[in-house]
């Protein structure tokens, strides 16, 4: 049964694929909201999201982390790190 391997590796692969600090932080805040209201949701139609709250939390953390590594905020480049490329040779 590959479910355990999938549960462990999917959030990181999601973060690599979806890596954006802005969108990842929205996922992260939504998952934190779900974690904070988990007791109030029992017995309501939102109980299905209650089962996936920690999975969504990991997905948000990984997307935010990979977005930080990719230097992207809502598809706009940020410059937290200097580039590895030599810009003196670039001819524009």
C-alpha positions as CSV (number, residue, x, y, z in Angstrom):
1,X,0.0,0.0,0.0
2,X,1.7,3.2,-1.1
3,X,-0.5,5.5,0.9
4,X,2.1,6.2,3.6
5,X,4.8,7.1,1.1
6,X,2.3,9.3,-0.8
7,X,1.2,11.1,2.3
8,X,4.8,11.9,3.3
9,X,6.1,12.9,-0.1
10,X,3.1,14.6,-1.8
11,X,3.2,17.9,0.3
12,X,6.9,18.4,-0.7
13,X,6.2,17.6,-4.4
14,X,3.2,19.9,-4.2
15,X,5.4,22.7,-2.8
16,X,8.0,22.1,-5.6
17,X,5.2,22.3,-8.2
18,X,3.2,25.2,-6.7
19,X,6.2,27.1,-5.1
20,X,5.0,30.6,-4.5
21,X,5.2,32.4,-1.2
22,X,1.9,34.3,-1.8
23,X,-0.3,31.3,-2.8
24,X,1.5,29.1,-0.3
25,X,0.8,31.5,2.5
26,X,-2.9,31.5,1.5
27,X,-3.0,27.7,1.8
28,X,-1.1,28.0,5.1
29,X,-3.6,30.5,6.6
30,X,-6.5,28.5,5.4
31,X,-5.1,25.3,7.0
32,X,-4.3,27.2,10.2
33,X,-7.9,28.4,10.2
34,X,-9.1,24.9,9.8
35,X,-6.9,23.7,12.7
36,X,-8.2,26.5,14.9
37,X,-11.9,25.7,14.4
38,X,-11.6,21.9,14.3
39,X,-13.7,21.4,17.4
40,X,-16.5,23.6,16.1
41,X,-16.8,21.8,12.7
42,X,-17.7,18.4,14.0
43,X,-21.1,17.3,12.9
44,X,-21.3,19.9,10.1
45,X,-20.8,19.5,6.4
46,X,-17.3,20.9,6.7
47,X,-16.2,17.8,8.7
48,X,-14.6,16.4,5.6
49,X,-12.1,19.3,5.6
50,X,-11.4,18.6,9.2
51,X,-9.9,15.3,8.3
52,X,-7.5,16.9,5.8
53,X,-6.4,19.9,7.9
54,X,-2.9,18.7,8.7
55,X,-2.3,17.6,5.1
56,X,-3.3,21.0,3.9
57,X,-1.1,22.5,6.5
58,X,1.9,20.6,5.3
59,X,1.0,21.6,1.7
60,X,0.9,25.3,2.7
61,X,4.2,25.1,4.6
62,X,6.0,23.4,1.7
63,X,4.6,25.7,-1.0
64,X,5.6,28.7,1.1
65,X,9.1,27.3,1.7
66,X,9.7,26.4,-2.0
67,X,8.4,29.8,-3.0
68,X,10.9,31.3,-0.7
69,X,13.6,29.2,-2.3
70,X,12.3,30.1,-5.8
71,X,12.1,33.8,-4.9
72,X,8.5,34.3,-6.0
73,X,5.6,36.2,-4.5
74,X,2.3,35.8,-6.5
75,X,4.4,35.1,-9.6
76,X,6.5,38.3,-9.1
77,X,10.2,37.8,-8.6
78,X,11.6,38.8,-5.2
79,X,15.3,39.3,-4.6
80,X,16.1,37.8,-1.2
81,X,19.1,36.0,-2.6
82,X,21.7,37.1,-5.1
83,X,21.8,35.3,-8.4
84,X,24.5,32.7,-9.1
85,X,24.8,34.0,-12.7
86,X,27.5,36.5,-13.7
87,X,25.6,39.6,-14.8
88,X,28.7,41.3,-16.2
89,X,28.7,39.0,-19.3
90,X,25.0,39.6,-20.0
91,X,24.5,41.8,-23.1
92,X,21.3,43.6,-23.3
